[in-house]
Every structure is written in structure tokens, then in C-alpha cells.
Amino acid sequence: MGNIYKKAEQPTIYFIGVTTGQSSIMKVFPKWAKALGLKDAVIKGFDFLPHSSGELYREAVEFIKNDPLSHGALVTTHKIDLFNTCKDIFDYIDPYAEKLGEVSSISKKDGKLCAHAKDPISSGLALENFVPNHYWTDYDGDVLLLGAGGSSLAMSIYFAQEKSGDNVPKKIIIVNRSVPRLESAKAILEGINPRIKFEFVHNPTPEDNDKTLAGLKPHSLIVNATGLGKDSPGSPLTNRCEFPRDSLVWEINYRGDLLFKVQAEAQKEKKNLHIEDGWIYFIHGWTQMISEVFHVEIQGKILDELSELAKCN
């Protein structure tokens, strides 16, 4: 077992990502743990390159499973790859994780190692924070999801909920620079809600994404779910892109060069864009997962308190 896997001496939650040391959660979590009464709880990061070997993922998950004071983990970037290579290690897999083929939250309950996909919940809460009520029935815009990874799948699942009734986007376009992820997304999402037409588009270059963007209706939603701008520099669009008027633009990352957000801000006034970063997504993603791992309820006043504590970081 690698040197990074040392028996935990106090309740520990792990962050499995790419550059975890740069995340605000490393400074925020101790404040949150104190506010939540999680005595002596600490956070540690495990960094892996995107699409690392299955052996590395299995080693990390098996360590968490077998170490008594290792309570669980939040997974970013590696959600699909880790699920595919470690599925047999989990004793319980929640319906979202099964449907999406990904794991964002690893926890323990009643002696079982549990895999949850929290993104349909956390992305939905984040979207509800800035997408106006009845937006899709009022304006009939499109949704463009740049990237076919776990975040785009989770948002699609959220949009396709039956409880939304007619207030759903009539067209969701998912683009990706490689074909296998698109095929996987199509297998998961096609036919999930008859009110929504899904399009799965192979766009190898940012110039291709520019063309897709240019074909959107006004009042659309455009989401950067590629990891570009955080895990690696850049944007899925070129600086020559043209956003549709009166649209919502969501950069789901909150740190990094965030070039996609910069590109949108350059057109904010001219195109009347509403631009969001990933801060609220960050808050909901982590609080949903901490609630699962430590079996504490986080909503209402305590959620507001944790958000304020994070801002003060």
C-alpha cells in the first residue's frame, strides 16, 4: 500500500480529486467541523491524474473501506472511472449512482461501504439558486452542456424529473470532444423524459463548440462542465464565440483560470447575460456529502451558517 495510505488516528474524510490542496475546502472544513460538532474530524486529499489506472482507484477505496476511522470521501473528476473500477467493492449503491454509473460520495453505514451520486441533488439545488421559476415554460430556451461527464449527466437527470412537469427544457445538447463518453451519455439519458429532446454532438475542437453555441435560442443555459479552466487551463470555447442573447451562463468551477467565465463576462452587457460561477455548487456538493458521511442534517440555518463561514475563508 502506498505511503499516502496511513491508518487514520481521528475521524477522517477524504477528497479524491486532481489538485485537492488548492481547494477552499481544505481551509473551510475545520470551521465546518467545529460548527457541526464533528469533534476531531479532519480532511485529507488524494490526488490522481484524470483517468488513472484502476489499481490506484481500488487501492484508495479499499483503504477507506478497511480503515475504521476513515469515514468516507468526496470524489470529483474521477467519479465515473472510480465507479467503473471499484463497483464490486461497494456494499450498497444508491439508485442515482447505478443510473449514472458514477460515485461522488463514499460513506459507511451499518458496516457497509456505500456509493452515492449526489450531483443530481447538489446541481439541482445550485441551478434553483439562479434559474428563475418557470424559466423553461416562460422562455423556451435550449440547454448546452459542454462535456459529457458526470456533472452533465447529473444535470440532465435533474432536468428530466417528472415533478418538473412541463417546466423542462425542450432540447438539451450535450457535446464532447471524444465519442465514448457521448455514447455512454446517450445510453443513460435517451428517452428518460419524452418532453426533452437530447442531442449528443461530437465536437473535437473549441471551434466546433462555437458553432453549436451559435445555433442556440435566446434565453438558453450554457454550462461549462468540462473541467477546462480548473483541472487544466483553457476553455471549451474560443475567444471568438458568440453567446445567445438573454441567456444564463454557468461555469461550474469556482477556482482556476475560469477562461470560460471570462469569455462570457466580455459579452455580458452586449448580450444581457446572467453569469454564475461554481461557488453555490461547491457549497451544496460538499454539504450534501458531509451530511451523508457523518450522518448529520445540514439545511436551513446551519446551511446558511456554513456558507457564510466558507465566504470568510
Number of C-alpha atoms within 10 A of each C-alpha: 9 8 5 10 13 10 14 15 13 14 17 22 26 20 23 25 21 20 15 18 15 11 16 15 19 16 14 18 20 17 15 22 17 12 14 17 10 14 12 12 20 18 18 15 19 17 13 17 12 13 13 12 13 14 11 14 20 18 15 19 19 14 15 25 23 11 16 16 16 24 24 27 28 25 22 20 21 23 24 20 19 27 24 15 15 20 18 11 15 18 14 17 21 13 12 19 23 15 15 24 22 29 31 25 27 25 26 23 14 6 9 12 21 22 28 21 27 24 29 23 18 24 25 19 17 20 18 11 13 14 13 10 11 13 15 19 14 11 14 18 24 22 26 24 25 26 26 26 24 26 27 24 26 24 20 26 22 21 20 21 14 13 10 11 10 13 19 25 23 18 18 21 21 25 26 23 20 15 16 12 18 21 14 15 22 17 11 15 16 14 13 16 17 10 16 18 14 22 15 19 21 18 21 14 14 17 16 17 22 19 14 16 21 12 12 22 18 17 23 27 25 23 24 25 24 26 22 21 23 19 18 13 12 16 22 26 22 17 16 10 18 18 27 23 19 20 23 23 25 22 26 25 25 19 16 16 17 22 20 22 22 15 18 24 17 12 16 18 12 11 17 16 22 19 18 21 18 15 18 21 22 20 19 23 23 19 21 20 26 25 15 23 22 19 12 14 14 18 14 8 9 14 16 13 13 22 19 11 15 18 10 8 10
